[in-house]
Amino acid sequence: MQVFTVIGLWADTEQRFATHVLAKDAVDAEIICTQLNEGLTVCGVIRGRHECVDREPSMSFSSPEGL
């Protein structure tokens, strides 16, 4: 078993989603994640643990200009 980062979005809100899953391969990681999160659209699966930049507590934008 390996750690995979699953990246996607919620189809109804288009909000980004990222989580870490323990699985045998990338396909298994996608299956596990979609079974646990109904309504999720998976955009990609990356082997290993990768943190998203917007998960950092120090990253905060109050306006589109800050992006």
Secondary structure, 3 states (H helix, E strand, C coil): CEEEEEEEEECCCCCEEEEEEEECCHHHHHHHHHHHCCCEEEEEEEECCCCCHHHCCCCCCCCHHHC
